[in-house]
Amino acid sequence: MERIPVFRLSNDALVQELEESVAQDCPHTAPQVALIAEVERRRLYAPAGYPSMYTYCVGELKLSEEAAYKRLRVARASRGYPRVLAALAQGQVHLSGLTLLAHYINPVNKDAVILDAATVDELLTAARHKS
């Protein structure tokens, strides 16, 4: 990747570049999370010699432990509730927020209450643009 000479940008251009960069984060992260969910569903980490999707994300994909954890939590929650990925892709709820919500909406979490789609939509709406 070529180094971007950000020091040459005007203040307005610098702020605009930053805002555009942040705005592109969620639309790129959502498909990545969807791919993680499908690779885990198919257990494609096993032929590569990994015991879990988490270890595959850290070992093979070189994600940090935190990045792997967050993406995997949200990926699992999205299996039963595709609206989760839509909220992420549209920048309505960020990855950290969805990681927190995943505990409550993950259909494979033994402690989670099975929620209907309308309730999940209400949770996503309540979390919209929250820090």
Backbone atoms as SQL, in Angstrom:
CREATE TABLE atoms (id INTEGER PRIMARY KEY, chain TEXT, resi INTEGER, resn TEXT, atom TEXT, x REAL, y REAL, z REAL);
INSERT INTO atoms VALUES
  (1, 'A', 1, 'MET', 'N', 0.845, -1.178, 0.000),
  (2, 'A', 1, 'MET', 'CA', 0.000, 0.000, 0.000),
  (3, 'A', 1, 'MET', 'C', 0.888, 1.238, 0.000),
  (4, 'A', 2, 'GLU', 'N', 0.568, 2.133, -0.853),
  (5, 'A', 2, 'GLU', 'CA', 1.325, 3.367, -0.952),
  (6, 'A', 2, 'GLU', 'C', 0.958, 4.293, 0.200),
  (7, 'A', 3, 'ARG', 'N', 1.967, 4.935, 0.755),
  (8, 'A', 3, 'ARG', 'CA', 1.727, 5.856, 1.865),
  (9, 'A', 3, 'ARG', 'C', 0.992, 7.093, 1.358),
  (10, 'A', 4, 'ILE', 'N', -0.045, 7.443, 2.070),
  (11, 'A', 4, 'ILE', 'CA', -0.845, 8.604, 1.700),
  (12, 'A', 4, 'ILE', 'C', -0.262, 9.825, 2.415),
  (13, 'A', 5, 'PRO', 'N', 0.097, 10.861, 1.689),
  (14, 'A', 5, 'PRO', 'CA', 0.681, 12.048, 2.322),
  (15, 'A', 5, 'PRO', 'C', -0.396, 12.916, 2.986),
  (16, 'A', 6, 'VAL', 'N', -0.931, 12.416, 4.095),
  (17, 'A', 6, 'VAL', 'CA', -2.030, 13.108, 4.764),
  (18, 'A', 6, 'VAL', 'C', -1.622, 14.473, 5.290),
  (19, 'A', 7, 'PHE', 'N', -0.347, 14.659, 5.555),
  (20, 'A', 7, 'PHE', 'CA', 0.103, 15.951, 6.079),
  (21, 'A', 7, 'PHE', 'C', -0.068, 17.065, 5.056),
  (22, 'A', 8, 'ARG', 'N', -0.252, 16.705, 3.797),
  (23, 'A', 8, 'ARG', 'CA', -0.442, 17.703, 2.747),
  (24, 'A', 8, 'ARG', 'C', -1.902, 18.124, 2.583),
  (25, 'A', 9, 'LEU', 'N', -2.805, 17.401, 3.199),
  (26, 'A', 9, 'LEU', 'CA', -4.229, 17.707, 3.062),
  (27, 'A', 9, 'LEU', 'C', -4.593, 18.947, 3.873),
  (28, 'A', 10, 'SER', 'N', -5.529, 19.711, 3.347),
  (29, 'A', 10, 'SER', 'CA', -6.058, 20.837, 4.118),
  (30, 'A', 10, 'SER', 'C', -6.881, 20.277, 5.274),
  (31, 'A', 11, 'ASN', 'N', -7.203, 21.104, 6.234),
  (32, 'A', 11, 'ASN', 'CA', -8.013, 20.653, 7.372),
  (33, 'A', 11, 'ASN', 'C', -9.350, 20.090, 6.910),
  (34, 'A', 12, 'ASP', 'N', -10.018, 20.795, 6.000),
  (35, 'A', 12, 'ASP', 'CA', -11.315, 20.330, 5.503),
  (36, 'A', 12, 'ASP', 'C', -11.181, 19.003, 4.765),
  (37, 'A', 13, 'ALA', 'N', -10.168, 18.894, 3.928),
  (38, 'A', 13, 'ALA', 'CA', -9.961, 17.653, 3.170),
  (39, 'A', 13, 'ALA', 'C', -9.611, 16.501, 4.098),
  (40, 'A', 14, 'LEU', 'N', -8.809, 16.774, 5.110),
  (41, 'A', 14, 'LEU', 'CA', -8.432, 15.740, 6.069),
  (42, 'A', 14, 'LEU', 'C', -9.653, 15.202, 6.808),
  (43, 'A', 15, 'VAL', 'N', -10.498, 16.084, 7.288),
  (44, 'A', 15, 'VAL', 'CA', -11.716, 15.675, 8.001),
  (45, 'A', 15, 'VAL', 'C', -12.639, 14.909, 7.054),
  (46, 'A', 16, 'GLN', 'N', -12.769, 15.374, 5.826),
  (47, 'A', 16, 'GLN', 'CA', -13.611, 14.691, 4.846),
  (48, 'A', 16, 'GLN', 'C', -13.089, 13.287, 4.559),
  (49, 'A', 17, 'GLU', 'N', -11.786, 13.141, 4.375),
  (50, 'A', 17, 'GLU', 'CA', -11.179, 11.823, 4.132),
  (51, 'A', 17, 'GLU', 'C', -11.432, 10.885, 5.304),
  (52, 'A', 18, 'LEU', 'N', -11.275, 11.410, 6.520),
  (53, 'A', 18, 'LEU', 'CA', -11.501, 10.597, 7.712),
  (54, 'A', 18, 'LEU', 'C', -12.947, 10.124, 7.784),
  (55, 'A', 19, 'GLU', 'N', -13.882, 11.024, 7.570),
  (56, 'A', 19, 'GLU', 'CA', -15.300, 10.670, 7.620),
  (57, 'A', 19, 'GLU', 'C', -15.654, 9.640, 6.555),
  (58, 'A', 20, 'GLU', 'N', -15.118, 9.798, 5.353),
  (59, 'A', 20, 'GLU', 'CA', -15.373, 8.832, 4.278),
  (60, 'A', 20, 'GLU', 'C', -14.779, 7.467, 4.609),
  (61, 'A', 21, 'SER', 'N', -13.596, 7.469, 5.200),
  (62, 'A', 21, 'SER', 'CA', -12.949, 6.212, 5.578),
  (63, 'A', 21, 'SER', 'C', -13.768, 5.462, 6.629),
  (64, 'A', 22, 'VAL', 'N', -14.217, 6.182, 7.641),
  (65, 'A', 22, 'VAL', 'CA', -15.027, 5.558, 8.693),
  (66, 'A', 22, 'VAL', 'C', -16.349, 5.054, 8.121),
  (67, 'A', 23, 'ALA', 'N', -16.949, 5.811, 7.228),
  (68, 'A', 23, 'ALA', 'CA', -18.228, 5.413, 6.621),
  (69, 'A', 23, 'ALA', 'C', -18.095, 4.125, 5.818),
  (70, 'A', 24, 'GLN', 'N', -16.913, 3.848, 5.300),
  (71, 'A', 24, 'GLN', 'CA', -16.697, 2.635, 4.502),
  (72, 'A', 24, 'GLN', 'C', -16.398, 1.411, 5.358),
  (73, 'A', 25, 'ASP', 'N', -16.132, 1.596, 6.629),
  (74, 'A', 25, 'ASP', 'CA', -15.757, 0.479, 7.488),
  (75, 'A', 25, 'ASP', 'C', -16.866, -0.554, 7.619),
  (76, 'A', 26, 'CYS', 'N', -18.055, -0.131, 7.980),
  (77, 'A', 26, 'CYS', 'CA', -19.165, -1.067, 8.199),
  (78, 'A', 26, 'CYS', 'C', -19.575, -1.810, 6.924),
  (79, 'A', 27, 'PRO', 'N', -19.701, -1.135, 5.784),
  (80, 'A', 27, 'PRO', 'CA', -20.056, -1.870, 4.570),
  (81, 'A', 27, 'PRO', 'C', -19.019, -2.933, 4.179),
  (82, 'A', 28, 'HIS', 'N', -17.778, -2.759, 4.610),
  (83, 'A', 28, 'HIS', 'CA', -16.756, -3.768, 4.333),
  (84, 'A', 28, 'HIS', 'C', -16.748, -4.866, 5.398),
  (85, 'A', 29, 'THR', 'N', -17.078, -4.521, 6.616),
  (86, 'A', 29, 'THR', 'CA', -17.056, -5.488, 7.707),
  (87, 'A', 29, 'THR', 'C', -18.224, -6.467, 7.618),
  (88, 'A', 30, 'ALA', 'N', -19.391, -6.014, 7.214),
  (89, 'A', 30, 'ALA', 'CA', -20.572, -6.880, 7.162),
  (90, 'A', 30, 'ALA', 'C', -20.372, -8.097, 6.255),
  (91, 'A', 31, 'PRO', 'N', -19.874, -7.945, 5.022),
  (92, 'A', 31, 'PRO', 'CA', -19.640, -9.140, 4.198),
  (93, 'A', 31, 'PRO', 'C', -18.578, -10.057, 4.805),
  (94, 'A', 32, 'GLN', 'N', -17.575, -9.472, 5.453),
  (95, 'A', 32, 'GLN', 'CA', -16.552, -10.277, 6.114),
  (96, 'A', 32, 'GLN', 'C', -17.176, -11.140, 7.212),
  (97, 'A', 33, 'VAL', 'N', -18.060, -10.545, 7.987),
  (98, 'A', 33, 'VAL', 'CA', -18.744, -11.283, 9.059),
  (99, 'A', 33, 'VAL', 'C', -19.632, -12.379, 8.467),
  (100, 'A', 34, 'ALA', 'N', -20.305, -12.086, 7.366),
  (101, 'A', 34, 'ALA', 'CA', -21.143, -13.095, 6.705),
  (102, 'A', 34, 'ALA', 'C', -20.292, -14.268, 6.222),
  (103, 'A', 35, 'LEU', 'N', -19.128, -13.979, 5.693),
  (104, 'A', 35, 'LEU', 'CA', -18.221, -15.039, 5.236),
  (105, 'A', 35, 'LEU', 'C', -17.731, -15.885, 6.406),
  (106, 'A', 36, 'ILE', 'N', -17.408, -15.236, 7.507),
  (107, 'A', 36, 'ILE', 'CA', -16.985, -15.968, 8.705),
  (108, 'A', 36, 'ILE', 'C', -18.089, -16.898, 9.169),
  (109, 'A', 37, 'ALA', 'N', -19.332, -16.413, 9.157),
  (110, 'A', 37, 'ALA', 'CA', -20.462, -17.242, 9.577),
  (111, 'A', 37, 'ALA', 'C', -20.596, -18.481, 8.699),
  (112, 'A', 38, 'GLU', 'N', -20.441, -18.306, 7.406),
  (113, 'A', 38, 'GLU', 'CA', -20.610, -19.442, 6.487),
  (114, 'A', 38, 'GLU', 'C', -19.437, -20.416, 6.564),
  (115, 'A', 39, 'VAL', 'N', -18.218, -19.899, 6.699),
  (116, 'A', 39, 'VAL', 'CA', -17.058, -20.791, 6.855),
  (117, 'A', 39, 'VAL', 'C', -17.209, -21.612, 8.132),
  (118, 'A', 40, 'GLU', 'N', -17.691, -20.955, 9.197),
  (119, 'A', 40, 'GLU', 'CA', -17.900, -21.716, 10.434),
  (120, 'A', 40, 'GLU', 'C', -19.023, -22.735, 10.267),
  (121, 'A', 41, 'ARG', 'N', -20.112, -22.342, 9.634),
  (122, 'A', 41, 'ARG', 'CA', -21.236, -23.279, 9.438),
  (123, 'A', 41, 'ARG', 'C', -20.784, -24.525, 8.690),
  (124, 'A', 42, 'ARG', 'N', -19.936, -24.328, 7.693),
  (125, 'A', 42, 'ARG', 'CA', -19.432, -25.467, 6.899),
  (126, 'A', 42, 'ARG', 'C', -18.239, -26.163, 7.543),
  (127, 'A', 43, 'ARG', 'N', -17.772, -25.611, 8.643),
  (128, 'A', 43, 'ARG', 'CA', -16.616, -26.149, 9.369),
  (129, 'A', 43, 'ARG', 'C', -15.367, -26.234, 8.482),
  (130, 'A', 44, 'LEU', 'N', -15.171, -25.235, 7.653),
  (131, 'A', 44, 'LEU', 'CA', -14.048, -25.235, 6.717),
  (132, 'A', 44, 'LEU', 'C', -12.714, -24.928, 7.395),
  (133, 'A', 45, 'TYR', 'N', -12.752, -24.561, 8.646),
  (134, 'A', 45, 'TYR', 'CA', -11.520, -24.361, 9.413),
  (135, 'A', 45, 'TYR', 'C', -10.854, -25.691, 9.753),
  (136, 'A', 46, 'ALA', 'N', -11.649, -26.765, 9.863),
  (137, 'A', 46, 'ALA', 'CA', -11.117, -28.069, 10.269),
  (138, 'A', 46, 'ALA', 'C', -10.122, -28.657, 9.263),
  (139, 'A', 47, 'PRO', 'N', -10.429, -28.675, 7.952),
  (140, 'A', 47, 'PRO', 'CA', -9.442, -29.216, 7.011),
  (141, 'A', 47, 'PRO', 'C', -8.123, -28.434, 7.008),
  (142, 'A', 48, 'ALA', 'N', -8.176, -27.174, 7.445),
  (143, 'A', 48, 'ALA', 'CA', -6.956, -26.369, 7.521),
  (144, 'A', 48, 'ALA', 'C', -6.179, -26.656, 8.808),
  (145, 'A', 49, 'GLY', 'N', -6.720, -27.548, 9.643),
  (146, 'A', 49, 'GLY', 'CA', -6.022, -27.958, 10.856),
  (147, 'A', 49, 'GLY', 'C', -6.341, -27.146, 12.094),
  (148, 'A', 50, 'TYR', 'N', -7.415, -26.393, 12.059),
  (149, 'A', 50, 'TYR', 'CA', -7.787, -25.570, 13.208),
  (150, 'A', 50, 'TYR', 'C', -8.957, -26.205, 13.949),
  (151, 'A', 51, 'PRO', 'N', -8.923, -26.200, 15.285),
  (152, 'A', 51, 'PRO', 'CA', -10.000, -26.821, 16.054),
  (153, 'A', 51, 'PRO', 'C', -11.270, -25.988, 16.145),
  (154, 'A', 52, 'SER', 'N', -11.172, -24.698, 15.827),
  (155, 'A', 52, 'SER', 'CA', -12.349, -23.833, 15.922),
  (156, 'A', 52, 'SER', 'C', -12.219, -22.689, 14.932),
  (157, 'A', 53, 'MET', 'N', -13.336, -22.035, 14.691),
  (158, 'A', 53, 'MET', 'CA', -13.328, -20.880, 13.807),
  (159, 'A', 53, 'MET', 'C', -12.531, -19.744, 14.431),
  (160, 'A', 54, 'TYR', 'N', -12.605, -19.633, 15.730),
  (161, 'A', 54, 'TYR', 'CA', -11.846, -18.593, 16.422),
  (162, 'A', 54, 'TYR', 'C', -10.344, -18.763, 16.173),
  (163, 'A', 55, 'THR', 'N', -9.841, -19.973, 16.366),
  (164, 'A', 55, 'THR', 'CA', -8.408, -20.192, 16.157),
  (165, 'A', 55, 'THR', 'C', -8.030, -20.023, 14.689),
  (166, 'A', 56, 'TYR', 'N', -8.954, -20.326, 13.792),
  (167, 'A', 56, 'TYR', 'CA', -8.721, -20.092, 12.367),
  (168, 'A', 56, 'TYR', 'C', -8.597, -18.596, 12.082),
  (169, 'A', 57, 'CYS', 'N', -9.499, -17.813, 12.659),
  (170, 'A', 57, 'CYS', 'CA', -9.467, -16.359, 12.446),
  (171, 'A', 57, 'CYS', 'C', -8.162, -15.757, 12.949),
  (172, 'A', 58, 'VAL', 'N', -7.709, -16.214, 14.103),
  (173, 'A', 58, 'VAL', 'CA', -6.477, -15.676, 14.678),
  (174, 'A', 58, 'VAL', 'C', -5.250, -16.234, 13.953),
  (175, 'A', 59, 'GLY', 'N', -5.243, -17.547, 13.738),
  (176, 'A', 59, 'GLY', 'CA', -4.061, -18.191, 13.158),
  (177, 'A', 59, 'GLY', 'C', -3.923, -18.028, 11.660),
  (178, 'A', 60, 'GLU', 'N', -4.993, -18.248, 10.944),
  (179, 'A', 60, 'GLU', 'CA', -4.942, -18.228, 9.477),
  (180, 'A', 60, 'GLU', 'C', -5.210, -16.846, 8.902),
  (181, 'A', 61, 'LEU', 'N', -6.235, -16.173, 9.433),
  (182, 'A', 61, 'LEU', 'CA', -6.605, -14.866, 8.899),
  (183, 'A', 61, 'LEU', 'C', -5.805, -13.728, 9.525),
  (184, 'A', 62, 'LYS', 'N', -5.064, -14.046, 10.588),
  (185, 'A', 62, 'LYS', 'CA', -4.211, -13.068, 11.273),
  (186, 'A', 62, 'LYS', 'C', -4.994, -11.905, 11.873),
  (187, 'A', 63, 'LEU', 'N', -6.231, -12.178, 12.284),
  (188, 'A', 63, 'LEU', 'CA', -7.009, -11.173, 13.005),
  (189, 'A', 63, 'LEU', 'C', -6.509, -11.127, 14.444),
  (190, 'A', 64, 'SER', 'N', -6.635, -9.988, 15.076),
  (191, 'A', 64, 'SER', 'CA', -6.327, -9.923, 16.503),
  (192, 'A', 64, 'SER', 'C', -7.367, -10.771, 17.239),
  (193, 'A', 65, 'GLU', 'N', -7.058, -11.138, 18.465),
  (194, 'A', 65, 'GLU', 'CA', -8.008, -11.919, 19.247),
  (195, 'A', 65, 'GLU', 'C', -9.324, -11.179, 19.413),
  (196, 'A', 66, 'GLU', 'N', -9.238, -9.890, 19.680),
  (197, 'A', 66, 'GLU', 'CA', -10.451, -9.090, 19.855),
  (198, 'A', 66, 'GLU', 'C', -11.256, -8.998, 18.562),
  (199, 'A', 67, 'ALA', 'N', -10.585, -8.772, 17.443),
  (200, 'A', 67, 'ALA', 'CA', -11.284, -8.678, 16.156),
  (201, 'A', 67, 'ALA', 'C', -11.945, -10.008, 15.821),
  (202, 'A', 68, 'ALA', 'N', -11.249, -11.106, 16.066),
  (203, 'A', 68, 'ALA', 'CA', -11.822, -12.425, 15.800),
  (204, 'A', 68, 'ALA', 'C', -13.042, -12.677, 16.683),
  (205, 'A', 69, 'TYR', 'N', -12.918, -12.351, 17.957),
  (206, 'A', 69, 'TYR', 'CA', -14.013, -12.556, 18.903),
  (207, 'A', 69, 'TYR', 'C', -15.258, -11.784, 18.477),
  (208, 'A', 70, 'LYS', 'N', -15.075, -10.504, 18.175),
  (209, 'A', 70, 'LYS', 'CA', -16.225, -9.675, 17.816),
  (210, 'A', 70, 'LYS', 'C', -16.888, -10.162, 16.538),
  (211, 'A', 71, 'ARG', 'N', -16.094, -10.438, 15.527),
  (212, 'A', 71, 'ARG', 'CA', -16.662, -10.887, 14.250),
  (213, 'A', 71, 'ARG', 'C', -17.370, -12.221, 14.392),
  (214, 'A', 72, 'LEU', 'N', -16.803, -13.114, 15.174),
  (215, 'A', 72, 'LEU', 'CA', -17.419, -14.426, 15.357),
  (216, 'A', 72, 'LEU', 'C', -18.712, -14.336, 16.160),
  (217, 'A', 73, 'ARG', 'N', -18.735, -13.508, 17.193),
  (218, 'A', 73, 'ARG', 'CA', -19.966, -13.330, 17.976),
  (219, 'A', 73, 'ARG', 'C', -21.093, -12.790, 17.103),
  (220, 'A', 74, 'VAL', 'N', -20.774, -11.789, 16.303),
  (221, 'A', 74, 'VAL', 'CA', -21.789, -11.188, 15.442),
  (222, 'A', 74, 'VAL', 'C', -22.171, -12.157, 14.325),
  (223, 'A', 75, 'ALA', 'N', -21.217, -12.902, 13.811),
  (224, 'A', 75, 'ALA', 'CA', -21.513, -13.896, 12.774),
  (225, 'A', 75, 'ALA', 'C', -22.512, -14.926, 13.288),
  (226, 'A', 76, 'ARG', 'N', -22.299, -15.389, 14.491),
  (227, 'A', 76, 'ARG', 'CA', -23.211, -16.386, 15.067),
  (228, 'A', 76, 'ARG', 'C', -24.601, -15.800, 15.300),
  (229, 'A', 77, 'ALA', 'N', -24.659, -14.572, 15.755),
  (230, 'A', 77, 'ALA', 'CA', -25.959, -13.930, 15.972),
  (231, 'A', 77, 'ALA', 'C', -26.692, -13.725, 14.655),
  (232, 'A', 78, 'SER', 'N', -25.947, -13.483, 13.598),
  (233, 'A', 78, 'SER', 'CA', -26.574, -13.198, 12.300),
  (234, 'A', 78, 'SER', 'C', -27.186, -14.434, 11.653),
  (235, 'A', 79, 'ARG', 'N', -26.801, -15.602, 12.105),
  (236, 'A', 79, 'ARG', 'CA', -27.364, -16.828, 11.502),
  (237, 'A', 79, 'ARG', 'C', -28.873, -16.880, 11.620),
  (238, 'A', 80, 'GLY', 'N', -29.374, -16.546, 12.770),
  (239, 'A', 80, 'GLY', 'CA', -30.813, -16.588, 12.975),
  (240, 'A', 80, 'GLY', 'C', -31.506, -15.275, 12.665),
  (241, 'A', 81, 'TYR', 'N', -30.716, -14.220, 12.587),
  (242, 'A', 81, 'TYR', 'CA', -31.283, -12.889, 12.404),
  (243, 'A', 81, 'TYR', 'C', -30.467, -12.121, 11.369),
  (244, 'A', 82, 'PRO', 'N', -30.748, -12.319, 10.089),
  (245, 'A', 82, 'PRO', 'CA', -29.982, -11.632, 9.035),
  (246, 'A', 82, 'PRO', 'C', -30.021, -10.111, 9.153),
  (247, 'A', 83, 'ARG', 'N', -31.009, -9.580, 9.833),
  (248, 'A', 83, 'ARG', 'CA', -31.116, -8.132, 10.019),
  (249, 'A', 83, 'ARG', 'C', -29.895, -7.564, 10.745),
  (250, 'A', 84, 'VAL', 'N', -29.215, -8.414, 11.521),
  (251, 'A', 84, 'VAL', 'CA', -28.009, -7.998, 12.228),
  (252, 'A', 84, 'VAL', 'C', -26.955, -7.517, 11.229),
  (253, 'A', 85, 'LEU', 'N', -26.750, -8.292, 10.162),
  (254, 'A', 85, 'LEU', 'CA', -25.764, -7.902, 9.149),
  (255, 'A', 85, 'LEU', 'C', -26.204, -6.663, 8.381),
  (256, 'A', 86, 'ALA', 'N', -27.486, -6.542, 8.148),
  (257, 'A', 86, 'ALA', 'CA', -27.991, -5.353, 7.456),
  (258, 'A', 86, 'ALA', 'C', -27.734, -4.112, 8.297),
  (259, 'A', 87, 'ALA', 'N', -27.968, -4.203, 9.597),
  (260, 'A', 87, 'ALA', 'CA', -27.718, -3.061, 10.487),
  (261, 'A', 87, 'ALA', 'C', -26.242, -2.690, 10.495),
  (262, 'A', 88, 'LEU', 'N', -25.376, -3.694, 10.453),
  (263, 'A', 88, 'LEU', 'CA', -23.938, -3.432, 10.406),
  (264, 'A', 88, 'LEU', 'C', -23.548, -2.802, 9.070),
  (265, 'A', 89, 'ALA', 'N', -24.010, -3.371, 7.981),
  (266, 'A', 89, 'ALA', 'CA', -23.653, -2.884, 6.643),
  (267, 'A', 89, 'ALA', 'C', -24.097, -1.445, 6.428),
  (268, 'A', 90, 'GLN', 'N', -25.231, -1.095, 6.998),
  (269, 'A', 90, 'GLN', 'CA', -25.769, 0.263, 6.829),
  (270, 'A', 90, 'GLN', 'C', -25.198, 1.249, 7.840),
  (271, 'A', 91, 'GLY', 'N', -24.324, 0.756, 8.728),
  (272, 'A', 91, 'GLY', 'CA', -23.718, 1.637, 9.721),
  (273, 'A', 91, 'GLY', 'C', -24.666, 2.054, 10.820),
  (274, 'A', 92, 'GLN', 'N', -25.759, 1.333, 10.988),
  (275, 'A', 92, 'GLN', 'CA', -26.730, 1.680, 12.022),
  (276, 'A', 92, 'GLN', 'C', -26.252, 1.254, 13.412),
  (277, 'A', 93, 'VAL', 'N', -25.613, 0.091, 13.485),
  (278, 'A', 93, 'VAL', 'CA', -25.071, -0.408, 14.746),
  (279, 'A', 93, 'VAL', 'C', -23.656, -0.890, 14.443),
  (280, 'A', 94, 'HIS', 'N', -22.683, -0.436, 15.221),
  (281, 'A', 94, 'HIS', 'CA', -21.299, -0.819, 14.960),
  (282, 'A', 94, 'HIS', 'C', -21.001, -2.206, 15.511),
  (283, 'A', 95, 'LEU', 'N', -19.855, -2.724, 15.117),
  (284, 'A', 95, 'LEU', 'CA', -19.466, -4.086, 15.480),
  (285, 'A', 95, 'LEU', 'C', -19.415, -4.282, 16.990),
  (286, 'A', 96, 'SER', 'N', -18.896, -3.310, 17.710),
  (287, 'A', 96, 'SER', 'CA', -18.833, -3.440, 19.177),
  (288, 'A', 96, 'SER', 'C', -20.221, -3.505, 19.799),
  (289, 'A', 97, 'GLY', 'N', -21.131, -2.693, 19.305),
  (290, 'A', 97, 'GLY', 'CA', -22.504, -2.725, 19.808),
  (291, 'A', 97, 'GLY', 'C', -23.184, -4.048, 19.512),
  (292, 'A', 98, 'LEU', 'N', -22.970, -4.551, 18.314),
  (293, 'A', 98, 'LEU', 'CA', -23.568, -5.842, 17.948),
  (294, 'A', 98, 'LEU', 'C', -22.956, -6.979, 18.764),
  (295, 'A', 99, 'THR', 'N', -21.684, -6.849, 19.117),
  (296, 'A', 99, 'THR', 'CA', -21.054, -7.864, 19.958),
  (297, 'A', 99, 'THR', 'C', -21.754, -7.928, 21.311),
  (298, 'A', 100, 'LEU', 'N', -22.095, -6.773, 21.849),
  (299, 'A', 100, 'LEU', 'CA', -22.819, -6.742, 23.125),
  (300, 'A', 100, 'LEU', 'C', -24.223, -7.333, 22.979),
  (301, 'A', 101, 'LEU', 'N', -24.905, -6.977, 21.901),
  (302, 'A', 101, 'LEU', 'CA', -26.259, -7.493, 21.675),
  (303, 'A', 101, 'LEU', 'C', -26.265, -8.988, 21.363),
  (304, 'A', 102, 'ALA', 'N', -25.171, -9.488, 20.808),
  (305, 'A', 102, 'ALA', 'CA', -25.118, -10.888, 20.377),
  (306, 'A', 102, 'ALA', 'C', -25.416, -11.854, 21.518),
  (307, 'A', 103, 'HIS', 'N', -25.027, -11.493, 22.708),
  (308, 'A', 103, 'HIS', 'CA', -25.317, -12.360, 23.861),
  (309, 'A', 103, 'HIS', 'C', -26.811, -12.617, 24.001),
  (310, 'A', 104, 'TYR', 'N', -27.603, -11.637, 23.661),
  (311, 'A', 104, 'TYR', 'CA', -29.051, -11.745, 23.827),
  (312, 'A', 104, 'TYR', 'C', -29.761, -12.297, 22.601),
  (313, 'A', 105, 'ILE', 'N', -29.139, -12.176, 21.446),
  (314, 'A', 105, 'ILE', 'CA', -29.841, -12.580, 20.224),
  (315, 'A', 105, 'ILE', 'C', -29.200, -13.753, 19.506),
  (316, 'A', 106, 'ASN', 'N', -28.143, -14.317, 20.072),
  (317, 'A', 106, 'ASN', 'CA', -27.488, -15.458, 19.430),
  (318, 'A', 106, 'ASN', 'C', -28.359, -16.694, 19.582),
  (319, 'A', 107, 'PRO', 'N', -28.863, -17.228, 18.475),
  (320, 'A', 107, 'PRO', 'CA', -29.774, -18.369, 18.572),
  (321, 'A', 107, 'PRO', 'C', -29.107, -19.648, 19.075),
  (322, 'A', 108, 'VAL', 'N', -27.775, -19.721, 19.070),
  (323, 'A', 108, 'VAL', 'CA', -27.098, -20.927, 19.556),
  (324, 'A', 108, 'VAL', 'C', -26.536, -20.738, 20.965),
  (325, 'A', 109, 'ASN', 'N', -26.739, -19.569, 21.567),
  (326, 'A', 109, 'ASN', 'CA', -26.292, -19.317, 22.927),
  (327, 'A', 109, 'ASN', 'C', -27.270, -19.987, 23.889),
  (328, 'A', 110, 'LYS', 'N', -26.779, -20.935, 24.666),
  (329, 'A', 110, 'LYS', 'CA', -27.673, -21.692, 25.559),
  (330, 'A', 110, 'LYS', 'C', -28.344, -20.814, 26.609),
  (331, 'A', 111, 'ASP', 'N', -27.750, -19.670, 26.921),
  (332, 'A', 111, 'ASP', 'CA', -28.324, -18.768, 27.916),
  (333, 'A', 111, 'ASP', 'C', -29.278, -17.738, 27.309),
  (334, 'A', 112, 'ALA', 'N', -29.261, -17.631, 25.992),
  (335, 'A', 112, 'ALA', 'CA', -30.068, -16.603, 25.343),
  (336, 'A', 112, 'ALA', 'C', -31.522, -17.040, 25.270),
  (337, 'A', 113, 'VAL', 'N', -32.376, -16.077, 25.394),
  (338, 'A', 113, 'VAL', 'CA', -33.798, -16.308, 25.191),
  (339, 'A', 113, 'VAL', 'C', -34.033, -16.232, 23.687),
  (340, 'A', 114, 'ILE', 'N', -34.760, -17.185, 23.153),
  (341, 'A', 114, 'ILE', 'CA', -35.050, -17.145, 21.728),
  (342, 'A', 114, 'ILE', 'C', -36.010, -15.992, 21.474),
  (343, 'A', 115, 'LEU', 'N', -35.553, -15.056, 20.664),
  (344, 'A', 115, 'LEU', 'CA', -36.349, -13.874, 20.378),
  (345, 'A', 115, 'LEU', 'C', -36.967, -13.985, 18.996),
  (346, 'A', 116, 'ASP', 'N', -38.122, -13.373, 18.845),
  (347, 'A', 116, 'ASP', 'CA', -38.690, -13.328, 17.509),
  (348, 'A', 116, 'ASP', 'C', -38.045, -12.184, 16.742),
  (349, 'A', 117, 'ALA', 'N', -38.219, -12.187, 15.440),
  (350, 'A', 117, 'ALA', 'CA', -37.574, -11.196, 14.581),
  (351, 'A', 117, 'ALA', 'C', -37.990, -9.774, 14.949),
  (352, 'A', 118, 'ALA', 'N', -39.225, -9.590, 15.353),
  (353, 'A', 118, 'ALA', 'CA', -39.696, -8.246, 15.711),
  (354, 'A', 118, 'ALA', 'C', -38.954, -7.720, 16.940),
  (355, 'A', 119, 'THR', 'N', -38.704, -8.578, 17.908),
  (356, 'A', 119, 'THR', 'CA', -37.985, -8.166, 19.108),
  (357, 'A', 119, 'THR', 'C', -36.538, -7.827, 18.779),
  (358, 'A', 120, 'VAL', 'N', -35.921, -8.622, 17.906),
  (359, 'A', 120, 'VAL', 'CA', -34.554, -8.327, 17.478),
  (360, 'A', 120, 'VAL', 'C', -34.526, -6.990, 16.751),
  (361, 'A', 121, 'ASP', 'N', -35.505, -6.743, 15.908),
  (362, 'A', 121, 'ASP', 'CA', -35.585, -5.443, 15.218),
  (363, 'A', 121, 'ASP', 'C', -35.701, -4.299, 16.221),
  (364, 'A', 122, 'GLU', 'N', -36.480, -4.501, 17.285),
  (365, 'A', 122, 'GLU', 'CA', -36.616, -3.476, 18.323),
  (366, 'A', 122, 'GLU', 'C', -35.280, -3.220, 19.016),
  (367, 'A', 123, 'LEU', 'N', -34.542, -4.291, 19.311),
  (368, 'A', 123, 'LEU', 'CA', -33.228, -4.138, 19.935),
  (369, 'A', 123, 'LEU', 'C', -32.272, -3.380, 19.014),
  (370, 'A', 124, 'LEU', 'N', -32.275, -3.739, 17.750),
  (371, 'A', 124, 'LEU', 'CA', -31.397, -3.074, 16.788),
  (372, 'A', 124, 'LEU', 'C', -31.773, -1.605, 16.630),
  (373, 'A', 125, 'THR', 'N', -33.058, -1.324, 16.639),
  (374, 'A', 125, 'THR', 'CA', -33.513, 0.069, 16.540),
  (375, 'A', 125, 'THR', 'C', -33.083, 0.847, 17.788),
  (376, 'A', 126, 'ALA', 'N', -33.216, 0.251, 18.945),
  (377, 'A', 126, 'ALA', 'CA', -32.824, 0.923, 20.188),
  (378, 'A', 126, 'ALA', 'C', -31.319, 1.177, 20.246),
  (379, 'A', 127, 'ALA', 'N', -30.539, 0.294, 19.610),
  (380, 'A', 127, 'ALA', 'CA', -29.077, 0.426, 19.633),
  (381, 'A', 127, 'ALA', 'C', -28.547, 1.308, 18.501),
  (382, 'A', 128, 'ARG', 'N', -29.415, 1.716, 17.623),
  (383, 'A', 128, 'ARG', 'CA', -28.997, 2.479, 16.444),
  (384, 'A', 128, 'ARG', 'C', -28.234, 3.749, 16.821),
  (385, 'A', 129, 'HIS', 'N', -27.037, 3.864, 16.259),
  (386, 'A', 129, 'HIS', 'CA', -26.154, 5.016, 16.440),
  (387, 'A', 129, 'HIS', 'C', -25.804, 5.296, 17.889),
  (388, 'A', 130, 'LYS', 'N', -25.830, 4.261, 18.711),
  (389, 'A', 130, 'LYS', 'CA', -25.414, 4.406, 20.111),
  (390, 'A', 130, 'LYS', 'C', -23.910, 4.113, 20.209),
  (391, 'A', 131, 'SER', 'N', -23.276, 4.734, 21.173),
  (392, 'A', 131, 'SER', 'CA', -21.850, 4.484, 21.386),
  (393, 'A', 131, 'SER', 'C', -21.685, 3.234, 22.233);
